[in-house]
Amino acid sequence: MSTLVAPAAPAVRRAWLTDLPVLLVAMVWGASYLAAKGITTTHTVVAVLVLRFAVVLPALVVAGWRGLRALTAPQWRGAAVLGLILSGIFLLETYGVVRTSATNAGLIISLTMIFTPLAEAAVTRKRPPRAFLAAAGLSVLGVILLTQGGGFTRPSAGDGLILLAALARTVHVLAMSRIKAVEGADSLSLTTVQLGSAVAVFAVLAAAGTGASPWSVAADFGAGEWAGLLFLSVFCTLFAFFVQMWAVRRTSPSRVSLLLGTEPLWAAAVGIAVGGERLGVVGLVGGVLVLVGTSWGRGVR
């Protein structure tokens, strides 16, 4: 029996070593709703995005200069495409968050858990395991119950933008695993090019007069706003997308999305601990279902 069981233990440990950083990304993304709402308005979305990405970009360029020089032209193009998708995600998500409730945003963005395996199945022509779909469904049910504590409001323009952001997230995860040009390239370099492409998009929009200028917004920021911006820049942007690119090469896109699907759970935890929100019994049951569903799905994938 020992010869059959022993090999499984290292495999389980390796799976956790991949899954834990992705779970940490879900945690900081959950906290990002409160942070973004604290420093962003509809008029300052583009300016905040410019600052958010530009803060970390110079450090990335310096740290990964050798890797950037080693990238081939196809790798640069592939990473730039990923950056364009990334810019779309953040524009949709940030405009959506400031125009709807955090409750609605957390619920709708979690649909990435369903969109990704369905899109992956369509691309690969391989049906996802029924157990995985059941686990994802259980997680979504948990998210619905979890967010009812905050009160689900009628769909708004912001809700539609968050729905589009969920679709864009799915495209981004699948693209990272399927763009052949970026396979084998240094993750730090690819992340730097991605963020650089996104900054370029936001800078063009800012120059075109889309909302307040980054300089005026930066000048108006106090210590609290800068702390929120640095949290969004370093943890929710740099750390999060570096981990995503690293993890998607070691597991399936659907598994990554399922783990990231715990984001609403962490958003609720931050809301309780920092924002003073209360879930109630139904919300607590929903949180448990999210954990059970994601654990089950991890085992299936």
HELIX and SHEET records of a PDB file:
HELIX    1   1 SER A    2  VAL A    5  1                                   4    
HELIX    2   2 ALA A    8  ILE A   39  1                                  32    
HELIX    3   3 THR A   42  THR A   44  5                                   3    
HELIX    4   4 VAL A   45  ALA A   63  1                                  19    
HELIX    5   5 TRP A   65  ALA A   70  1                                   6    
HELIX    6   6 ALA A   73  ARG A   99  1                                  27    
HELIX    7   7 ALA A  102  ILE A  109  1                                   8    
HELIX    8   8 THR A  112  THR A  124  1                                  13    
HELIX    9   9 ARG A  130  GLN A  148  1                                  19    
HELIX   10  10 ALA A  157  ARG A  178  1                                  22    
HELIX   11  11 LYS A  180  VAL A  182  5                                   3    
HELIX   12  12 SER A  187  ALA A  207  1                                  21    
HELIX   13  13 PRO A  214  ASP A  220  1                                   7    
HELIX   14  14 ALA A  223  LEU A  230  1                                   8    
HELIX   15  15 PHE A  231  PHE A  239  3                                   9    
HELIX   16  16 ALA A  240  VAL A  248  1                                   9    
HELIX   17  17 PRO A  253  LEU A  260  1                                   8    
HELIX   18  18 GLU A  263  ALA A  273  1                                  11    
HELIX   19  19 GLY A  280  VAL A  300  1                                  21    
END                                                                             
